[in-house]
Amino acid sequence: MFYLGGLLPDQFEGNCGNCVVDPACKVASSGEDRLGSSMSYWPSYQRMTPVARRTYLGWLAAGRDDPSIGIGYVFLFFYGIERRLLVDGAHSEAPDLIREVRRLLEIYGTNNSFKGYATRFLDAARLVSSADIERPQLSPDLRSGYEMPMQVRAYLGRKLAARESLDHGEALLWLLSLPDTNLRTPARRCFTKLLALWRHRFAERYPNGLKVRPPKSRLKLDYRAASGGFGYQTEICDESGPLPDIAAISAPLDSLRDILNACSDELAAYSRLLGRSPEARGTMEAALLLPTELFSSTLGTAVAQRLEQLFAGRDAVSLKVSDLASALSLKIEATGNVPAGLCNKIGALLDRLDIAFEPDRRYGSRNMQGDGRMLLFKARNGASIDGDAPDFVAARTMIDISSLAVAADGRVAPEEFESIVGEVRALSSIGEIEKVRLTAYASTFLKDMPAQQAAIQKLKALSPAARQAAVDSATAAVLADGHASPAEVKFLERVYKTLGFPKENLYAALHRGAIALDEPVPVSGEHRTPGVPIPGDPRDLRTASTGVQIDLARLERIRSETLAVSKLLTGIFVEEEFAPPPPPAETSTPTAASRFSGLDAAHAALLEHLLSAPGLARERFDDLARNLRLLPDGAIELINDWGFDLFGEPIIDDDVELSIAHHIEIELKGMEATI
């Protein structure tokens, strides 16, 4: 595969004759110049030193595969291949020549100069040696120097000539072959995922493909040989004639770049995980970081099967958080909050499987607890709702207060839970799917009761009408089992006092035995819009003169979905009797001298820490509580109960930092120690 002899036709020494091995030239009997340091920038066999000729001939004889040889020798051989195809026109030898250049690229492609010339040669060789224009393969390394690869331009030019729209792969082929396209790390590292995500995002923007108007510019192959000894020009045609040059078009590229950048952003978290832990590829942790469309079907099927075993043929199931983590092959801490990020990932995964759950922090619930319980129920798209909607927030807070009220005596009667659920069902300001989620929320709320003060603070943030509706609902729930215990009444008194409601109203409601339960309890005021006509019969509307078409099939589907949701709502956990977890056993810490009469030594010591360190961080507080063998939330609850009895209001404001109101702080510091 090299020229042997003197100068070829139309050649002169030092120009295109550089590729000919001339037997008249002297060759050294010993020595080597492996790096080719004695050769000029454009090497020529006739002008090489005898030692360089010996090195070159040795490389040829050994099979042209020594990766340590100077790149000048590789170029010298490559000059002959260029001439053989494009000057001699040996098109029948094109497959062998193309195969040889590809082989050289695998060995010497790390040299950017050779890589560029060899890649352009392969483009030209395919175009001039075959009438077929193949579709190039998508690759993160499609770019070829400062121009689009000719093979890409020819393939896309034929699409434009045929007036055909570009599909998702062809549009990405165009974009990736541009010299100014730089793939970001997520796209390069996760190229297979990028291709799959691009298909979805491109279809969203261009459901019928990308229509591109052919330019007037014609596609021409203008090949300049690496040797500098000749040039080759020809117009690229197919059976229809000359092809348009897509390189002359730029209008749609900004939109395509926006899609590519968005795809890179969506893959960023997944890419970072693989960058830190390559072995995470294919794990559940990695799958949770992928966009919804890329969730592996195999992985999703396996998870769905394990979850279906948990449901055991039911539409809803109460289970431990650790059981769900096991089904999802996730590791969580045995106690304490499940991290917020992991809660969100679990939610995104279950949404894809049409499974909802509570507590779901995305809709205002607390984080799952490692040793807590949760509720799974089947719902399309995971019962996705607007968790910040005022009506939903008001309804959720109503459940908080009602649940805390009925659980104040340490037991929740079935009638009390039914009263709470009845209030939810009666709400007209929220939809059926919101009611299902709120019912599930009430169930889990009663099983893992949070701090009272946090719920009361949420209540204070509502509108006056919503606050009144919440306390009315709580009073009704307390009375649902026929009596109100002292602990339940005490909690209601605390709520009334915190909100500034007259206690006489509470006592009056309790003496009446119940509030009005035969009407829906409004969560927010009604706002009517006058002048909106009531629609007539859908069959009449379908042919009305307005021309509006009613999709009866869609209407019926919505109606059937609503009935299905209602069926789930009526059967969700009504058979369970809810017994909230018992309060933490009181510590047996010996009583010591304390100015806080009524508090045991451990809780008194904790309160002393708060007084001595205003604005104590919650993490620091939790550590102090555990050192005193106390549960942090339970300790806050007990101290606040003590404060209510003494001052008529809570002592500790539970937030990112724990604090005590200034006027109460003065009172506490003024107390004298008692034994």
C-alpha positions in Angstrom: 0.0 0.0 0.0 2.8 2.4 -0.9 4.3 3.8 -4.1 7.7 2.4 -5.2 9.9 3.9 -8.0 10.6 7.4 -9.3 8.4 10.4 -9.8 4.8 9.7 -10.8 3.1 11.6 -13.6 2.6 15.3 -12.9 4.9 15.1 -9.9 8.1 16.8 -9.0 10.5 16.1 -6.2 9.5 17.4 -2.9 5.8 17.9 -3.8 3.5 15.0 -4.5 6.6 12.8 -5.1 7.1 12.9 -1.4 5.1 9.6 -1.0 7.2 7.5 -3.4 9.8 5.2 -2.0 12.7 5.8 -4.5 15.2 2.9 -4.6 17.8 5.4 -5.9 17.9 7.2 -2.5 20.5 6.0 0.0 19.4 4.1 3.1 21.7 4.0 6.2 22.9 0.5 7.2 22.4 1.3 10.9 20.9 3.8 13.3 17.4 5.1 13.9 15.5 8.4 14.0 12.3 7.1 15.7 10.9 10.5 16.5 11.6 11.8 13.0 13.3 14.8 14.4 15.5 15.1 11.2 12.4 15.5 8.9 10.8 18.7 7.8 7.2 19.7 8.7 6.0 18.3 5.3 8.2 15.2 5.0 9.3 13.8 1.7 11.1 10.5 1.1 13.5 12.0 -1.4 14.5 14.7 1.2 14.8 12.5 4.2 18.2 11.6 5.8 19.4 8.0 5.2 18.8 7.2 8.8 15.2 8.5 8.6 14.7 6.4 5.4 15.9 3.3 7.3 13.5 4.0 10.2 10.6 4.6 7.8 11.2 1.4 5.8 11.5 -0.6 9.0 8.2 0.8 10.2 6.6 -0.2 6.9 8.1 -3.7 7.0 7.0 -4.3 10.6 3.3 -3.7 9.8 2.8 0.1 10.4 1.5 -0.4 14.0 4.3 0.8 16.3 2.6 3.5 18.5 5.9 5.0 19.5 7.0 6.0 15.9 7.1 9.7 15.0 3.9 11.0 13.5 5.8 12.3 10.5 6.3 8.7 9.2 2.6 8.1 9.5 1.8 11.2 7.5 4.3 10.2 4.8 2.5 6.9 4.4 -0.9 8.6 4.5 0.1 11.0 1.6 0.2 7.9 -0.7 -3.3 6.8 0.3 -4.7 10.2 -0.4 -3.2 10.3 -3.9 -4.3 6.7 -4.7 -8.0 7.4 -4.1 -8.4 11.0 -5.1 -5.8 11.5 -7.8 -5.5 8.0 -9.3 -9.2 7.5 -8.8 -8.8 3.9 -7.6 -12.3 3.7 -6.3 -12.3 -0.1 -6.4 -9.6 0.0 -3.8 -11.6 2.4 -1.6 -12.8 -0.3 1.0 -9.2 -1.4 1.6 -7.9 2.2 1.8 -10.7 3.2 4.2 -10.1 0.2 6.4 -6.4 1.0 6.6 -7.0 4.6 7.6 -9.4 3.5 10.3 -6.8 1.2 11.6 -4.2 4.0 11.7 -6.7 6.2 13.5 -7.0 3.6 16.3 -3.2 3.6 16.8 -2.3 7.2 16.1 -5.6 9.1 16.6 -4.3 10.7 19.8 -2.4 13.1 17.5 -5.0 15.8 16.8 -3.4 16.8 13.5 -3.5 13.3 12.1 -6.9 12.7 13.5 -8.3 15.7 11.7 -6.8 14.9 8.3 -7.7 11.2 8.5 -11.3 11.9 9.5 -11.8 14.3 6.6 -10.3 11.8 4.3 -12.7 9.1 5.4 -15.6 11.5 4.8 -14.4 12.3 1.3 -13.6 8.6 0.6 -17.1 7.5 1.4 -18.7 10.2 -0.8 -16.5 9.7 -3.9 -16.4 5.9 -3.8 -20.1 5.1 -3.3 -23.4 6.3 -4.5 -25.0 5.3 -1.2 -25.0 8.0 1.5 -25.1 6.2 4.9 -26.5 7.7 8.0 -23.6 8.6 10.3 -23.7 7.1 13.8 -24.4 9.5 16.7 -21.3 10.1 18.8 -20.1 12.7 21.3 -17.0 13.1 19.0 -18.7 13.9 15.7 -17.0 17.2 15.2 -14.2 17.4 12.6 -12.0 20.4 13.0 -13.6 23.7 11.9 -16.2 22.3 9.6 -19.1 19.9 9.7 -18.2 16.4 8.6 -19.0 15.9 4.9 -20.8 12.7 5.6 -23.2 14.5 7.9 -23.7 17.3 5.4 -24.3 14.9 2.6 -26.8 12.8 4.6 -28.8 15.8 5.9 -28.5 17.5 2.5 -30.3 14.5 0.9 -33.1 14.9 3.6 -33.5 18.6 2.7 -33.5 17.8 -1.0 -36.4 15.4 -0.4 -38.3 18.0 1.6 -38.4 15.6 4.6 -38.5 16.7 8.2 -35.6 15.8 10.4 -36.4 13.3 13.2 -34.9 13.5 16.7 -31.7 11.6 15.8 -31.1 13.6 12.6 -31.6 16.9 14.5 -29.1 15.8 17.2 -26.7 14.6 14.5 -26.8 18.1 13.0 -26.2 19.7 16.3 -23.4 17.4 17.5 -21.4 17.8 14.3 -21.2 21.6 14.5 -17.7 22.8 15.3 -19.0 25.2 18.0 -21.0 22.5 19.9 -19.4 21.6 23.2 -21.0 18.8 25.1 -21.1 19.4 28.9 -19.8 16.7 31.3 -23.3 15.2 32.0 -24.0 14.7 28.3 -20.6 13.1 27.6 -20.5 10.9 30.7 -24.1 9.8 30.2 -24.3 9.9 26.4 -26.7 6.9 26.1 -29.1 8.5 28.6 -28.8 11.8 26.7 -29.9 10.1 23.5 -33.0 8.6 25.2 -33.9 11.9 27.0 -33.3 13.9 23.8 -35.9 11.8 22.0 -38.5 12.7 24.5 -37.7 16.4 24.7 -37.4 16.8 21.0 -40.8 15.1 20.5 -42.3 17.6 23.0 -41.0 20.6 21.0 -41.3 19.1 17.5 -44.0 16.3 17.5 -44.0 16.2 13.7 -40.2 16.5 13.3 -38.2 19.5 12.4 -39.0 21.1 9.1 -36.1 22.9 7.5 -36.2 24.9 4.3 -33.4 23.9 1.9 -30.8 26.7 1.3 -29.7 27.8 -2.1 -26.1 26.9 -1.3 -25.0 23.6 -2.9 -22.8 21.0 -1.2 -19.3 20.8 -2.6 -16.4 18.6 -1.5 -13.3 20.8 -1.3 -10.5 18.5 -0.2 -7.1 19.8 0.5 -4.5 17.0 0.8 -2.4 16.7 4.0 0.7 16.7 1.8 -0.3 20.1 0.3 0.5 18.6 -3.1 -3.0 18.6 -4.6 -6.6 19.7 -4.1 -9.8 17.9 -5.0 -13.1 19.5 -5.7 -16.5 18.1 -6.7 -20.2 18.8 -6.3 -22.1 16.2 -4.2 -25.1 14.8 -5.9 -27.6 12.0 -5.6 -30.2 10.7 -8.1 -32.2 13.9 -7.8 -29.3 16.2 -8.5 -27.0 18.5 -6.5 -27.6 18.4 -2.7 -28.2 21.5 -0.6 -25.6 22.3 2.1 -27.1 22.3 5.6 -24.0 24.1 6.9 -25.5 27.3 5.4 -28.5 27.1 7.8 -28.5 28.4 11.4 -32.1 29.5 12.2 -33.3 26.4 14.2 -30.0 25.8 16.0 -30.7 28.1 19.0 -33.9 26.0 19.8 -31.9 22.8 19.4 -29.2 24.0 21.7 -31.8 25.0 24.3 -33.1 21.4 24.3 -29.6 20.0 24.6 -28.7 22.3 27.5 -31.9 21.3 29.3 -31.2 17.6 28.8 -27.7 18.2 30.3 -29.2 19.9 33.3 -31.7 17.1 33.9 -28.8 14.5 33.8 -26.5 16.6 36.1 -27.4 14.9 39.4 -27.2 11.4 37.9 -23.8 12.4 36.3 -22.4 13.7 39.6 -23.3 10.4 41.3 -21.5 8.4 38.6 -18.6 10.7 38.8 -18.3 10.0 42.5 -19.3 6.3 42.4 -19.1 4.7 39.0 -20.3 1.5 40.5 -23.7 3.1 41.3 -24.7 2.7 37.6 -27.8 0.5 37.4 -28.7 0.9 41.1 -31.9 2.2 42.6 -30.1 5.2 44.0 -29.0 6.1 40.4 -32.4 5.4 38.9 -34.0 7.8 41.4 -31.9 10.6 40.0 -32.9 10.1 36.4 -35.8 12.1 34.7 -39.1 10.3 34.8 -38.9 9.2 31.2 -35.6 7.4 31.7 -36.6 5.3 34.7 -35.4 1.9 33.6 -38.3 -0.4 32.6 -36.5 -3.5 34.0 -35.8 -1.7 37.3 -39.3 -0.3 37.4 -40.9 -3.6 36.8 -38.9 -5.3 39.6 -39.8 -2.5 42.0 -43.5 -2.6 41.0 -43.7 -6.3 41.6 -42.2 -6.0 45.1 -44.6 -3.2 45.9 -47.6 -5.2 44.7 -46.6 -7.9 47.2 -46.9 -5.3 49.9 -50.4 -4.3 48.7 -51.5 -8.0 48.6 -54.4 -7.2 46.4 -55.6 -4.1 48.3 -55.8 -0.5 47.2 -54.1 0.8 50.3 -51.8 -0.5 52.9 -50.3 0.7 56.2 -46.7 -0.4 56.7 -43.4 0.5 58.3 -41.1 3.0 56.6 -38.4 0.4 56.8 -40.5 -2.1 54.9 -40.9 0.3 52.0 -37.1 1.1 52.1 -36.5 -2.7 51.8 -38.8 -3.0 48.8 -37.0 -0.2 47.1 -33.5 -1.5 48.0 -32.7 1.7 49.9 -30.8 2.1 53.1 -32.2 4.4 55.8 -31.3 5.1 59.4 -33.2 3.0 61.9 -34.4 6.1 63.7 -34.9 9.8 63.1 -36.0 11.7 60.1 -35.4 10.3 56.6 -33.5 13.0 54.7 -35.7 15.4 52.8 -33.9 14.7 49.5 -34.4 11.0 49.9 -38.1 11.6 50.7 -38.5 13.6 47.5 -36.7 10.9 45.5 -39.0 8.2 46.9 -42.0 10.3 46.0 -40.8 10.8 42.4 -40.3 7.0 42.1 -43.7 6.1 43.4 -45.3 8.8 41.2 -44.1 6.9 38.2 -45.7 3.7 39.5 -49.0 5.4 40.2 -48.6 5.0 43.9 -49.2 7.8 46.5 -48.1 7.8 50.1 -48.4 9.8 53.3 -46.6 11.4 55.1 -45.4 13.1 51.9 -43.4 16.2 52.6 -44.0 17.5 49.1 -47.6 18.3 50.1 -46.9 19.7 53.6 -46.5 16.6 55.7 -43.5 16.0 57.9 -40.6 13.8 56.8 -40.9 10.1 57.1 -39.4 8.6 60.3 -37.0 5.7 60.0 -38.9 3.8 62.7 -42.3 5.3 61.8 -45.3 4.1 59.8 -46.6 5.3 56.5 -49.6 4.6 54.2 -49.4 3.6 50.5 -52.4 3.9 48.3 -52.9 3.5 44.5 -53.6 6.7 42.6 -52.7 8.0 39.2 -49.5 9.9 39.0 -49.1 9.5 42.8 -52.1 11.7 43.6 -50.2 14.8 42.5 -51.9 18.0 43.8 -51.0 21.6 44.6 -49.9 21.3 48.2 -49.6 25.1 48.6 -53.2 25.8 47.6 -54.8 27.8 50.5 -57.9 25.6 50.7 -55.7 22.5 50.9 -53.4 24.0 53.5 -56.5 25.0 55.6 -58.0 21.5 55.4 -54.7 19.9 56.4 -54.3 22.2 59.4 -57.9 21.4 60.3 -56.9 17.7 60.4 -53.8 18.5 62.5 -55.8 20.3 65.2 -58.7 17.7 65.2 -56.3 14.8 65.4 -54.3 16.3 68.2 -57.5 17.1 70.1 -58.9 13.5 69.9 -55.5 12.0 70.8 -55.0 14.2 73.8 -56.4 11.5 76.1 -54.1 8.8 74.7 -56.8 7.0 72.7 -58.6 7.7 69.4 -62.0 6.1 69.1 -63.3 5.0 65.7 -66.1 7.5 65.9 -63.6 10.3 66.4 -61.6 9.3 63.4 -64.8 9.0 61.4 -65.8 12.5 62.4 -62.4 13.8 61.1 -62.9 11.9 57.8 -66.5 13.2 57.6 -65.3 16.7 57.8 -62.9 16.1 55.0 -65.6 14.5 52.8 -67.9 17.4 53.4 -65.4 20.0 52.1 -66.6 21.5 48.8 -63.5 23.7 48.3 -61.2 20.8 47.4 -61.3 18.0 44.8 -61.7 14.2 45.3 -58.0 13.4 45.0 -57.2 16.1 47.6 -59.8 14.4 49.9 -58.1 11.0 49.4 -54.7 12.4 50.3 -56.0 14.2 53.3 -57.7 11.1 54.6 -54.5 9.2 54.2 -52.7 12.1 55.9 -55.1 11.9 58.9 -54.5 8.2 59.2 -50.7 8.6 59.4 -51.0 11.7 61.6 -52.8 9.7 64.2 -50.2 6.9 64.2 -47.2 9.2 64.5 -48.3 12.3 66.4 -46.0 15.3 66.0 -45.5 18.2 68.3 -48.7 20.2 69.3 -47.1 23.6 69.2 -46.1 23.3 65.6 -49.6 22.5 64.5 -51.1 25.4 66.6 -48.6 27.8 65.0 -49.8 26.7 61.5 -53.4 27.3 62.7 -52.5 30.9 63.7 -51.4 31.6 60.1 -54.8 30.8 58.6 -57.6 33.3 57.9 -60.1 33.9 60.7 -62.8 31.8 59.0 -60.4 28.9 58.5 -59.3 29.0 62.1 -62.9 29.0 63.3 -63.7 26.0 61.0 -60.7 24.1 62.3 -61.6 24.5 66.0 -65.2 23.7 65.3 -64.0 20.5 63.5 -61.8 19.6 66.5 -64.6 20.1 68.9 -66.9 18.0 66.8 -64.3 15.2 66.6 -63.8 15.2 70.4 -67.6 14.9 70.9 -68.0 12.2 68.3 -67.6 9.3 70.8 -70.2 10.8 73.1 -68.0 12.4 75.7 -65.0 14.7 76.1 -62.2 13.7 78.4 -60.4 16.3 80.6 -57.2 16.0 78.5 -59.2 16.7 75.3 -60.9 19.7 76.9 -57.6 21.0 78.2 -56.1 20.8 74.7 -59.1 22.7 73.2 -58.8 25.3 75.9 -55.1 25.8 74.9 -56.1 26.2 71.3 -58.8 28.7 72.1 -56.5 30.7 74.3 -53.7 30.7 71.7 -56.0 32.0 69.0 -57.7 34.5 71.3 -61.1 32.9 71.1 -63.4 33.2 74.1 -63.4 30.0 76.2 -67.1 30.5 76.8 -67.7 29.6 73.2 -65.9 26.3 73.7 -67.9 25.5 76.9 -71.1 26.4 75.2 -70.3 24.0 72.3 -69.3 21.2 74.7 -72.6 21.7 76.8 -74.7 21.6 73.6 -73.1 18.1 73.0 -72.1 18.9 69.4 -71.8 21.6 66.9 -73.9 21.7 63.7 -72.8 18.5 61.9 -75.5 18.3 59.3 -73.9 20.9 57.0 -70.5 21.0 55.4 -67.9 23.0 57.3 -66.4 25.7 55.0 -62.6 26.0 55.1 -62.7 29.3 53.2 -65.3 31.8 52.3 -67.5 31.3 49.2 -66.9 33.6 46.3 -69.5 33.4 43.5 -69.1 34.8 40.1 -72.5 36.1 38.7 -73.6 35.7 35.2 -72.1 32.3 34.4 -74.9 30.1 32.9 -75.4 26.5 33.9 -74.5 24.2 31.0 -77.3 22.4 29.4 -77.4 18.7 28.4 -74.1 17.6 26.9 -75.9 16.1 23.9 -77.5 19.5 23.2 -74.2 21.3 23.6 -72.5 19.0 21.1 -74.6 20.4 18.3 -75.1 23.9 19.6 -74.8 26.8 17.2 -71.7 28.0 19.0 -69.8 25.2 17.4 -68.2 24.1 20.7 -67.6 20.3 20.7 -67.9 18.5 24.0 -65.6 15.5 24.4 -68.1 13.1 26.0 -65.5 10.3 26.2 -63.2 12.4 28.2 -66.1 13.6 30.4 -67.1 10.0 31.1 -63.5 9.1 31.9 -63.2 11.9 34.4 -66.5 10.8 36.0 -65.3 7.2 36.3 -62.0 8.3 37.8 -63.9 10.4 40.4 -66.1 7.4 41.3 -62.9 5.2 41.6 -61.3 7.8 43.9 -64.5 8.0 46.0 -64.6 4.2 46.4 -61.0 4.3 47.6 -61.8 7.2 50.0 -64.7 5.3 51.6 -62.7 2.2 52.3 -59.4 3.6 53.4 -58.5 2.4 56.8 -61.9 2.8 58.4 -61.5 -0.7 59.9 -58.5 0.2 61.9 -58.7 1.5 65.5 -56.2 4.2 66.0 -54.2 4.2 69.1 -51.5 6.9 69.1 -48.1 6.0 70.5 -48.0 6.3 74.2 -46.1 9.3 75.6 -42.5 8.6 76.5 -42.1 7.0 79.9 -41.0 9.6 82.4 -37.4 9.4 83.3 -36.3 8.1 86.6 -33.7 10.8 87.0 -33.5 11.7 90.7 -35.1 15.0 91.5 -32.5 17.7 92.3 -32.7 21.3 93.4 -34.5 23.2 90.7 -36.3 26.5 90.5 -38.8 25.0 88.1 -41.3 23.4 90.4 -43.2 20.6 88.7 -40.4 19.7 86.2 -38.2 16.7 86.9 -34.4 17.2 87.0 -33.7 16.2 83.4 -36.4 18.5 81.9 -35.4 21.3 84.3 -31.7 20.9 83.2 -32.8 21.1 79.6 -34.7 24.3 80.3 -31.7 25.8 82.1 -29.6 25.2 79.0 -32.2 27.1 76.9 -32.1 30.0 79.3 -28.3 30.2 79.3 -28.0 29.9 75.5 -30.7 31.9 73.7 -31.3 30.9 70.1 -30.1 27.3 70.7 -29.7 25.4 67.4 -32.1 22.5 67.1 -29.3 20.0 66.5 -27.6 21.1 69.7 -30.8 20.9 71.6 -31.4 17.3 70.3 -27.9 16.3 71.5 -28.5 17.8 74.9 -31.9 16.0 75.2 -30.4 12.7 74.3 -27.6 13.2 76.8 -30.3 13.6 79.4 -32.0 10.4 78.1 -35.0 12.4 76.8 -36.7 12.4 73.4 -36.3 15.9 72.0 -39.9 16.4 70.7 -41.4 14.8 73.8 -39.2 17.1 76.0 -40.5 20.2 74.1 -44.0 19.0 74.5 -43.7 18.4 78.2 -42.0 21.7 79.0 -44.7 23.5 76.9 -47.4 21.7 78.8 -45.8 22.8 82.0 -45.7 26.4 80.7 -49.3 26.4 79.7 -50.3 25.4 83.2 -48.1 28.1 84.7 -48.2 31.0 82.2 -51.1 30.1 80.0 -48.9 29.9 76.9 -46.0 27.6 75.6 -42.5 28.3 76.6 -40.4 27.0 73.7 -40.8 28.2 70.2 -39.7 25.3 68.1 -38.0 26.3 64.8 -34.5 26.0 63.3 -33.4 27.7 66.5 -35.2 27.2 69.8 -36.1 30.3 71.7 -38.1 31.6 74.6 -40.3 34.7 74.6 -38.6 37.5 76.4 -41.3 38.1 79.0 -41.4 34.4 79.9 -37.6 34.3 80.0 -37.7 37.0 82.7 -40.3 35.1 84.7 -38.3 31.9 84.5 -35.0 33.5 85.6 -36.8 35.1 88.5 -38.0 31.8 89.9 -36.3 30.7 93.1 -34.9 27.2 93.5 -37.0 24.7 95.3 -36.1 21.3 96.8 
